[in-house]
Amino acid sequence: MKSGRRSRNTIVTVVAAVLTGALVLAVWIVVMNTRPDTPTTLAGVKAEVMAVVDEIHGMVPAASVVDVVEEVETAACVRSGAQKMRIRHEITVDPELDRRQWMLDLEETFRGREGWASDFEQLNQQADAQVRLVTPQTIIVSVVATADTGVPHVTILSTTRCTEPG
């Protein structure tokens, strides 16, 4: 019985990974083949992503926020001279916050918005979960709620679009 359950879990994990990869590939193809009227400077693309990060952060009840750490790093894009930013915004939250319910509410909020795509994934039997969002501007944002380090936190991850080569 355990072997069958483990095998089923492996299949579910592989299918989820393949579907996530297909979603990322589809979004990448759209991004590479469209030229939306959006910012092209490093400051502009960062502001575009930070608007979403700040909105998500604002949805965490203020009384539940214990600490915030933000890391932003600049990286080179494939196109010569183009750059992008990787953003990691970690909110340490009160252990009493129902992270799973908060994540379900987050996903429902964005699912109802025109032009947005969202996906909720339960990561284990505890409150750990992930929500993936794609904005109308094809910005991908992952929100992970976990206590994997022993401290409950919500981490918002995103990478900006590439700037125009300068």
KEVO-471477 format. One record per atom (N, C-alpha, C): residue number from 1; residue in one letter; atom name; x, y, z. Coordinates in Angstrom, 2 decimals. Example, Ala and Ser with C-alpha at 12.3 -4.5 7.8 and 13.67 -1.06 7.14 Angstrom:
! residues 2
num/residu/atome/X/Y/Z
1/A/N/13.19/-5.69/7.80;
1/A/CA/12.30/-4.50/7.80;
1/A/C/13.20/-3.30/7.80;
2/S/N/12.85/-2.25/7.08;
2/S/CA/13.67/-1.06/7.14;
2/S/C/12.90/0.03/7.87;
//
This chain:
! residues 166
num/residu/atome/X/Y/Z
1/M/N/0.82/-1.19/0.00;
1/M/CA/0.00/0.00/0.00;
1/M/C/0.86/1.26/0.00;
2/K/N/1.93/1.26/0.84;
2/K/CA/2.81/2.43/0.87;
2/K/C/3.50/2.64/-0.46;
3/S/N/3.92/1.57/-1.10;
3/S/CA/4.59/1.67/-2.38;
3/S/C/3.68/2.29/-3.43;
4/G/N/2.40/1.90/-3.43;
4/G/CA/1.43/2.47/-4.37;
4/G/C/1.21/3.95/-4.12;
5/R/N/1.14/4.33/-2.83;
5/R/CA/0.95/5.74/-2.48;
5/R/C/2.16/6.56/-2.90;
6/R/N/3.35/6.01/-2.64;
6/R/CA/4.58/6.71/-3.01;
6/R/C/4.65/6.88/-4.53;
7/S/N/4.29/5.83/-5.26;
7/S/CA/4.30/5.88/-6.71;
7/S/C/3.31/6.92/-7.22;
8/R/N/2.11/6.98/-6.62;
8/R/CA/1.10/7.95/-7.02;
8/R/C/1.61/9.36/-6.74;
9/N/N/2.24/9.57/-5.57;
9/N/CA/2.79/10.89/-5.24;
9/N/C/3.87/11.29/-6.23;
10/T/N/4.69/10.34/-6.64;
10/T/CA/5.74/10.63/-7.63;
10/T/C/5.13/11.04/-8.95;
11/I/N/4.09/10.34/-9.37;
11/I/CA/3.43/10.67/-10.63;
11/I/C/2.80/12.07/-10.55;
12/V/N/2.13/12.37/-9.44;
12/V/CA/1.52/13.68/-9.26;
12/V/C/2.58/14.77/-9.29;
13/T/N/3.70/14.53/-8.64;
13/T/CA/4.79/15.51/-8.62;
13/T/C/5.35/15.73/-10.02;
14/V/N/5.56/14.66/-10.77;
14/V/CA/6.10/14.77/-12.13;
14/V/C/5.12/15.52/-13.03;
15/V/N/3.83/15.19/-12.93;
15/V/CA/2.82/15.87/-13.74;
15/V/C/2.78/17.36/-13.40;
16/A/N/2.82/17.69/-12.10;
16/A/CA/2.81/19.10/-11.68;
16/A/C/4.04/19.84/-12.22;
17/A/N/5.19/19.19/-12.18;
17/A/CA/6.42/19.80/-12.69;
17/A/C/6.33/20.04/-14.19;
18/V/N/5.80/19.07/-14.92;
18/V/CA/5.68/19.20/-16.37;
18/V/C/4.70/20.33/-16.71;
19/L/N/3.56/20.39/-16.01;
19/L/CA/2.59/21.45/-16.27;
19/L/C/3.14/22.83/-15.93;
20/T/N/3.88/22.93/-14.84;
20/T/CA/4.51/24.20/-14.48;
20/T/C/5.52/24.60/-15.55;
21/G/N/6.32/23.64/-16.01;
21/G/CA/7.28/23.93/-17.08;
21/G/C/6.60/24.39/-18.34;
22/A/N/5.47/23.76/-18.69;
22/A/CA/4.73/24.15/-19.89;
22/A/C/4.18/25.56/-19.75;
23/L/N/3.68/25.91/-18.54;
23/L/CA/3.18/27.26/-18.30;
23/L/C/4.29/28.29/-18.45;
24/V/N/5.44/28.02/-17.85;
24/V/CA/6.57/28.94/-17.94;
24/V/C/7.03/29.09/-19.39;
25/L/N/7.09/27.99/-20.13;
25/L/CA/7.49/28.04/-21.53;
25/L/C/6.50/28.86/-22.35;
26/A/N/5.21/28.64/-22.13;
26/A/CA/4.19/29.39/-22.87;
26/A/C/4.30/30.88/-22.59;
27/V/N/4.49/31.24/-21.32;
27/V/CA/4.63/32.65/-20.97;
27/V/C/5.89/33.23/-21.58;
28/W/N/6.98/32.47/-21.55;
28/W/CA/8.24/32.94/-22.13;
28/W/C/8.07/33.20/-23.62;
29/I/N/7.38/32.30/-24.33;
29/I/CA/7.15/32.48/-25.78;
29/I/C/6.35/33.75/-26.03;
30/V/N/5.32/33.97/-25.22;
30/V/CA/4.52/35.19/-25.38;
30/V/C/5.37/36.42/-25.13;
31/V/N/6.16/36.39/-24.06;
31/V/CA/7.00/37.54/-23.72;
31/V/C/7.99/37.83/-24.85;
32/M/N/8.60/36.80/-25.38;
32/M/CA/9.62/37.00/-26.41;
32/M/C/9.02/37.45/-27.75;
33/N/N/7.73/37.22/-27.96;
33/N/CA/7.12/37.54/-29.25;
33/N/C/6.17/38.73/-29.20;
34/T/N/6.09/39.41/-28.09;
34/T/CA/5.25/40.60/-28.01;
34/T/C/6.09/41.78/-27.55;
35/R/N/5.68/42.94/-27.93;
35/R/CA/6.37/44.16/-27.53;
35/R/C/5.35/45.08/-26.86;
36/P/N/4.88/44.71/-25.67;
36/P/CA/3.89/45.56/-25.01;
36/P/C/4.49/46.93/-24.67;
37/D/N/3.61/47.89/-24.53;
37/D/CA/4.04/49.24/-24.19;
37/D/C/4.33/49.30/-22.69;
38/T/N/5.52/48.85/-22.31;
38/T/CA/5.91/48.76/-20.90;
38/T/C/7.29/49.35/-20.71;
39/P/N/7.69/49.53/-19.46;
39/P/CA/9.01/50.12/-19.18;
39/P/C/10.15/49.27/-19.76;
40/T/N/11.22/49.95/-20.16;
40/T/CA/12.38/49.24/-20.70;
40/T/C/13.66/49.56/-19.96;
41/T/N/13.60/50.46/-18.98;
41/T/CA/14.79/50.76/-18.18;
41/T/C/14.81/49.85/-16.95;
42/L/N/15.96/49.70/-16.33;
42/L/CA/16.07/48.86/-15.15;
42/L/C/15.16/49.38/-14.02;
43/A/N/15.16/50.69/-13.82;
43/A/CA/14.29/51.28/-12.79;
43/A/C/12.81/51.05/-13.14;
44/G/N/12.48/51.15/-14.41;
44/G/CA/11.09/50.97/-14.83;
44/G/C/10.59/49.55/-14.66;
45/V/N/11.41/48.56/-15.06;
45/V/CA/10.97/47.17/-14.93;
45/V/C/10.92/46.75/-13.46;
46/K/N/11.82/47.32/-12.63;
46/K/CA/11.77/47.01/-11.20;
46/K/C/10.49/47.58/-10.60;
47/A/N/10.14/48.81/-10.94;
47/A/CA/8.92/49.43/-10.42;
47/A/C/7.68/48.64/-10.82;
48/E/N/7.69/48.11/-12.04;
48/E/CA/6.58/47.32/-12.55;
48/E/C/6.35/46.08/-11.66;
49/V/N/7.42/45.38/-11.33;
49/V/CA/7.31/44.18/-10.48;
49/V/C/7.02/44.57/-9.03;
50/M/N/7.68/45.61/-8.54;
50/M/CA/7.49/45.99/-7.14;
50/M/C/6.06/46.43/-6.85;
51/A/N/5.35/46.95/-7.85;
51/A/CA/3.95/47.31/-7.64;
51/A/C/3.13/46.08/-7.26;
52/V/N/3.42/44.94/-7.91;
52/V/CA/2.73/43.69/-7.60;
52/V/C/3.20/43.16/-6.24;
53/V/N/4.51/43.18/-6.00;
53/V/CA/5.05/42.70/-4.72;
53/V/C/4.45/43.51/-3.57;
54/D/N/4.41/44.82/-3.72;
54/D/CA/3.87/45.67/-2.66;
54/D/C/2.38/45.41/-2.43;
55/E/N/1.65/45.15/-3.50;
55/E/CA/0.22/44.86/-3.35;
55/E/C/0.01/43.56/-2.58;
56/I/N/0.78/42.53/-2.93;
56/I/CA/0.68/41.24/-2.22;
56/I/C/1.07/41.43/-0.76;
57/H/N/2.17/42.13/-0.52;
57/H/CA/2.60/42.39/0.86;
57/H/C/1.48/43.09/1.64;
58/G/N/0.82/44.03/1.00;
58/G/CA/-0.26/44.76/1.65;
58/G/C/-1.45/43.90/2.03;
59/M/N/-1.56/42.72/1.44;
59/M/CA/-2.67/41.81/1.75;
59/M/C/-2.40/40.99/3.02;
60/V/N/-1.15/40.98/3.47;
60/V/CA/-0.83/40.28/4.72;
60/V/C/-1.30/41.18/5.87;
61/P/N/-2.11/40.65/6.78;
61/P/CA/-2.56/41.50/7.89;
61/P/C/-1.36/42.12/8.62;
62/A/N/-1.39/43.42/8.80;
62/A/CA/-0.26/44.14/9.40;
62/A/C/0.11/43.58/10.76;
63/A/N/-0.87/43.14/11.53;
63/A/CA/-0.59/42.59/12.86;
63/A/C/0.14/41.26/12.78;
64/S/N/0.12/40.61/11.62;
64/S/CA/0.79/39.31/11.46;
64/S/C/2.22/39.43/10.95;
65/V/N/2.63/40.63/10.53;
65/V/CA/3.99/40.83/10.00;
65/V/C/4.97/40.98/11.16;
66/V/N/5.96/40.09/11.20;
66/V/CA/6.98/40.11/12.24;
66/V/C/8.24/40.80/11.74;
67/D/N/8.63/40.50/10.49;
67/D/CA/9.86/41.06/9.91;
67/D/C/9.76/40.98/8.39;
68/V/N/10.55/41.80/7.71;
68/V/CA/10.59/41.78/6.24;
68/V/C/12.05/41.88/5.80;
69/V/N/12.42/41.02/4.87;
69/V/CA/13.75/41.07/4.27;
69/V/C/13.55/41.05/2.76;
70/E/N/14.23/41.98/2.08;
70/E/CA/14.09/42.02/0.62;
70/E/C/15.48/41.96/0.00;
71/E/N/15.61/41.10/-1.01;
71/E/CA/16.86/40.98/-1.75;
71/E/C/16.57/41.25/-3.22;
72/V/N/17.37/42.13/-3.81;
72/V/CA/17.24/42.45/-5.23;
72/V/C/18.61/42.32/-5.85;
73/E/N/18.70/41.51/-6.91;
73/E/CA/19.98/41.37/-7.59;
73/E/C/19.79/41.59/-9.08;
74/T/N/20.76/42.21/-9.69;
74/T/CA/20.75/42.46/-11.13;
74/T/C/21.49/41.33/-11.82;
75/A/N/20.93/40.88/-12.95;
75/A/CA/21.54/39.79/-13.71;
75/A/C/21.51/40.14/-15.20;
76/A/N/22.43/39.55/-15.93;
76/A/CA/22.49/39.76/-17.37;
76/A/C/21.42/38.93/-18.07;
77/C/N/20.89/39.46/-19.15;
77/C/CA/19.94/38.73/-19.99;
77/C/C/20.72/38.13/-21.17;
78/V/N/20.04/37.32/-21.94;
78/V/CA/20.69/36.68/-23.09;
78/V/C/21.14/37.73/-24.11;
79/R/N/20.28/38.72/-24.33;
79/R/CA/20.65/39.79/-25.28;
79/R/C/21.80/40.61/-24.70;
80/S/N/22.77/40.86/-25.48;
80/S/CA/23.95/41.60/-25.04;
80/S/C/23.55/42.99/-24.55;
81/G/N/23.97/43.29/-23.34;
81/G/CA/23.71/44.61/-22.77;
81/G/C/22.40/44.73/-22.03;
82/A/N/21.50/43.76/-22.18;
82/A/CA/20.22/43.81/-21.49;
82/A/C/20.38/43.28/-20.06;
83/Q/N/19.57/43.79/-19.16;
83/Q/CA/19.64/43.36/-17.76;
83/Q/C/18.24/43.08/-17.24;
84/K/N/18.19/42.32/-16.14;
84/K/CA/16.93/42.05/-15.44;
84/K/C/17.24/42.04/-13.95;
85/M/N/16.19/42.03/-13.15;
85/M/CA/16.35/41.98/-11.70;
85/M/C/15.59/40.79/-11.14;
86/R/N/16.22/40.12/-10.18;
86/R/CA/15.56/39.05/-9.43;
86/R/C/15.20/39.62/-8.07;
87/I/N/13.94/39.47/-7.71;
87/I/CA/13.44/40.06/-6.46;
87/I/C/12.94/38.95/-5.54;
88/R/N/13.39/39.01/-4.30;
88/R/CA/12.96/38.06/-3.27;
88/R/C/12.54/38.90/-2.07;
89/H/N/11.25/38.84/-1.74;
89/H/CA/10.67/39.64/-0.67;
89/H/C/10.09/38.67/0.35;
90/E/N/10.78/38.52/1.49;
90/E/CA/10.36/37.54/2.49;
90/E/C/9.74/38.23/3.70;
91/I/N/8.52/37.81/4.03;
91/I/CA/7.78/38.37/5.16;
91/I/C/7.69/37.29/6.23;
92/T/N/8.35/37.49/7.35;
92/T/CA/8.18/36.58/8.48;
92/T/C/6.85/36.92/9.11;
93/V/N/6.01/35.88/9.32;
93/V/CA/4.66/36.12/9.82;
93/V/C/4.45/35.43/11.16;
94/D/N/3.46/35.92/11.87;
94/D/CA/3.07/35.35/13.15;
94/D/C/2.62/33.89/12.93;
95/P/N/3.04/32.98/13.79;
95/P/CA/2.63/31.58/13.65;
95/P/C/1.11/31.38/13.68;
96/E/N/0.39/32.33/14.23;
96/E/CA/-1.07/32.21/14.31;
96/E/C/-1.76/32.51/12.97;
97/L/N/-1.05/33.12/12.02;
97/L/CA/-1.64/33.40/10.71;
97/L/C/-1.92/32.08/10.00;
98/D/N/-3.14/31.89/9.54;
98/D/CA/-3.50/30.70/8.78;
98/D/C/-2.96/30.90/7.36;
99/R/N/-1.72/30.46/7.15;
99/R/CA/-1.05/30.69/5.87;
99/R/C/-1.79/30.04/4.71;
100/R/N/-2.29/28.84/4.92;
100/R/CA/-3.01/28.14/3.84;
100/R/C/-4.24/28.94/3.41;
101/Q/N/-5.03/29.38/4.37;
101/Q/CA/-6.24/30.15/4.03;
101/Q/C/-5.86/31.49/3.39;
102/W/N/-4.81/32.12/3.90;
102/W/CA/-4.37/33.39/3.31;
102/W/C/-3.98/33.18/1.86;
103/M/N/-3.28/32.07/1.57;
103/M/CA/-2.88/31.78/0.19;
103/M/C/-4.09/31.49/-0.69;
104/L/N/-5.06/30.76/-0.18;
104/L/CA/-6.29/30.51/-0.95;
104/L/C/-7.01/31.82/-1.27;
105/D/N/-7.07/32.71/-0.29;
105/D/CA/-7.70/34.02/-0.51;
105/D/C/-6.91/34.83/-1.54;
106/L/N/-5.58/34.79/-1.46;
106/L/CA/-4.72/35.50/-2.41;
106/L/C/-5.00/35.01/-3.83;
107/E/N/-4.99/33.69/-4.01;
107/E/CA/-5.22/33.12/-5.34;
107/E/C/-6.60/33.51/-5.86;
108/E/N/-7.60/33.46/-5.01;
108/E/CA/-8.96/33.82/-5.43;
108/E/C/-9.05/35.29/-5.84;
109/T/N/-8.37/36.16/-5.10;
109/T/CA/-8.38/37.59/-5.43;
109/T/C/-7.83/37.83/-6.83;
110/F/N/-6.70/37.22/-7.15;
110/F/CA/-6.08/37.46/-8.45;
110/F/C/-6.77/36.69/-9.57;
111/R/N/-7.34/35.53/-9.26;
111/R/CA/-8.06/34.75/-10.27;
111/R/C/-9.22/35.56/-10.83;
112/G/N/-9.82/36.40/-9.98;
112/G/CA/-10.97/37.19/-10.41;
112/G/C/-10.63/38.42/-11.22;
113/R/N/-9.36/38.69/-11.41;
113/R/CA/-8.96/39.90/-12.15;
113/R/C/-8.82/39.61/-13.64;
114/E/N/-9.31/40.52/-14.44;
114/E/CA/-9.22/40.36/-15.89;
114/E/C/-7.77/40.38/-16.35;
115/G/N/-7.41/39.40/-17.16;
115/G/CA/-6.08/39.34/-17.73;
115/G/C/-5.05/38.63/-16.87;
116/W/N/-5.42/38.23/-15.66;
116/W/CA/-4.50/37.55/-14.75;
116/W/C/-4.71/36.05/-14.83;
117/A/N/-3.65/35.30/-14.59;
117/A/CA/-3.74/33.85/-14.43;
117/A/C/-3.18/33.52/-13.05;
118/S/N/-3.79/32.52/-12.39;
118/S/CA/-3.32/32.15/-11.07;
118/S/C/-3.45/30.65/-10.88;
119/D/N/-2.62/30.13/-9.98;
119/D/CA/-2.62/28.70/-9.71;
119/D/C/-2.22/28.48/-8.26;
120/F/N/-3.01/27.68/-7.53;
120/F/CA/-2.73/27.34/-6.14;
120/F/C/-2.20/25.92/-6.08;
121/E/N/-1.16/25.71/-5.28;
121/E/CA/-0.61/24.36/-5.11;
121/E/C/-0.31/24.13/-3.63;
122/Q/N/-0.91/23.09/-3.07;
122/Q/CA/-0.61/22.67/-1.70;
122/Q/C/0.73/21.94/-1.75;
123/L/N/1.70/22.32/-0.94;
123/L/CA/3.04/21.74/-1.02;
123/L/C/3.21/20.51/-0.14;
124/N/N/2.41/20.39/0.92;
124/N/CA/2.51/19.23/1.80;
124/N/C/1.25/19.16/2.65;
125/Q/N/1.27/18.35/3.68;
125/Q/CA/0.08/18.19/4.52;
125/Q/C/-0.08/19.32/5.54;
126/Q/N/0.94/20.16/5.69;
126/Q/CA/0.83/21.28/6.62;
126/Q/C/0.26/22.49/5.89;
127/A/N/0.60/23.66/6.35;
127/A/CA/0.06/24.90/5.78;
127/A/C/0.88/25.41/4.60;
128/D/N/1.90/24.67/4.19;
128/D/CA/2.78/25.13/3.11;
128/D/C/2.04/25.11/1.78;
129/A/N/2.14/26.21/1.04;
129/A/CA/1.45/26.32/-0.24;
129/A/C/2.19/27.29/-1.14;
130/Q/N/1.87/27.22/-2.43;
130/Q/CA/2.45/28.13/-3.41;
130/Q/C/1.35/28.64/-4.32;
131/V/N/1.39/29.93/-4.64;
131/V/CA/0.50/30.52/-5.62;
131/V/C/1.38/31.13/-6.70;
132/R/N/1.08/30.78/-7.95;
132/R/CA/1.78/31.37/-9.08;
132/R/C/0.81/32.33/-9.78;
133/L/N/1.30/33.53/-10.05;
133/L/CA/0.49/34.54/-10.71;
133/L/C/1.16/34.99/-11.99;
134/V/N/0.38/35.26/-13.00;
134/V/CA/0.89/35.87/-14.23;
134/V/C/0.03/37.10/-14.48;
135/T/N/0.69/38.26/-14.54;
135/T/CA/-0.02/39.52/-14.72;
135/T/C/-0.38/39.72/-16.19;
136/P/N/-1.24/40.68/-16.48;
136/P/CA/-1.55/40.97/-17.88;
136/P/C/-0.30/41.40/-18.68;
137/Q/N/0.73/41.88/-17.98;
137/Q/CA/1.98/42.27/-18.65;
137/Q/C/2.96/41.09/-18.71;
138/T/N/2.46/39.90/-18.42;
138/T/CA/3.24/38.65/-18.44;
138/T/C/4.38/38.62/-17.43;
139/I/N/4.18/39.27/-16.28;
139/I/CA/5.12/39.17/-15.18;
139/I/C/4.71/37.95/-14.37;
140/I/N/5.67/37.08/-14.10;
140/I/CA/5.39/35.89/-13.31;
140/I/C/5.83/36.15/-11.87;
141/V/N/4.91/35.90/-10.93;
141/V/CA/5.19/36.10/-9.52;
141/V/C/4.83/34.81/-8.79;
142/S/N/5.76/34.29/-8.00;
142/S/CA/5.49/33.12/-7.17;
142/S/C/5.43/33.58/-5.72;
143/V/N/4.41/33.09/-5.02;
143/V/CA/4.25/33.40/-3.60;
143/V/C/4.26/32.06/-2.88;
144/V/N/5.20/31.89/-1.96;
144/V/CA/5.34/30.63/-1.23;
144/V/C/5.15/30.91/0.25;
145/A/N/4.22/30.18/0.87;
145/A/CA/4.01/30.28/2.32;
145/A/C/4.48/28.98/2.94;
146/T/N/5.44/29.07/3.83;
146/T/CA/6.02/27.87/4.42;
146/T/C/6.61/28.18/5.78;
147/A/N/6.95/27.12/6.48;
147/A/CA/7.70/27.25/7.74;
147/A/C/8.87/26.27/7.67;
148/D/N/9.43/26.11/6.48;
148/D/CA/10.48/25.11/6.24;
148/D/C/11.73/25.35/7.07;
149/T/N/11.96/26.58/7.48;
149/T/CA/13.13/26.88/8.31;
149/T/C/12.78/26.87/9.80;
150/G/N/11.54/26.51/10.11;
150/G/CA/11.07/26.54/11.48;
150/G/C/10.39/27.85/11.84;
151/V/N/10.49/28.82/10.93;
151/V/CA/9.87/30.13/11.13;
151/V/C/8.86/30.34/10.01;
152/P/N/7.59/30.59/10.34;
152/P/CA/6.60/30.79/9.27;
152/P/C/6.87/32.08/8.50;
153/H/N/6.82/31.96/7.18;
153/H/CA/7.06/33.13/6.35;
153/H/C/6.34/33.01/5.01;
154/V/N/6.17/34.15/4.38;
154/V/CA/5.61/34.25/3.03;
154/V/C/6.70/34.87/2.18;
155/T/N/7.08/34.18/1.11;
155/T/CA/8.13/34.69/0.23;
155/T/C/7.53/35.00/-1.13;
156/I/N/7.79/36.20/-1.62;
156/I/CA/7.32/36.64/-2.93;
156/I/C/8.55/36.70/-3.84;
157/L/N/8.50/35.96/-4.94;
157/L/CA/9.63/35.85/-5.86;
157/L/C/9.20/36.29/-7.26;
158/S/N/10.05/37.05/-7.92;
158/S/CA/9.78/37.42/-9.30;
158/S/C/11.07/37.86/-9.97;
159/T/N/11.06/37.80/-11.27;
159/T/CA/12.17/38.30/-12.08;
159/T/C/11.56/39.28/-13.08;
160/T/N/12.16/40.44/-13.21;
160/T/CA/11.64/41.45/-14.14;
160/T/C/11.88/41.00/-15.57;
161/R/N/11.22/41.68/-16.47;
161/R/CA/11.52/41.49/-17.90;
161/R/C/12.89/42.10/-18.16;
162/C/N/13.48/41.78/-19.28;
162/C/CA/14.78/42.34/-19.63;
162/C/C/14.65/43.77/-20.11;
163/T/N/15.64/44.56/-19.81;
163/T/CA/15.67/45.94/-20.29;
163/T/C/16.07/45.93/-21.75;
164/E/N/15.95/47.06/-22.37;
164/E/CA/16.48/47.22/-23.72;
164/E/C/17.99/47.31/-23.62;
165/P/N/18.73/46.65/-24.51;
165/P/CA/20.18/46.77/-24.47;
165/P/C/20.59/48.24/-24.57;
166/G/N/21.53/48.62/-23.74;
166/G/CA/21.90/50.02/-23.73;
166/G/C/23.27/50.20/-24.13;
//
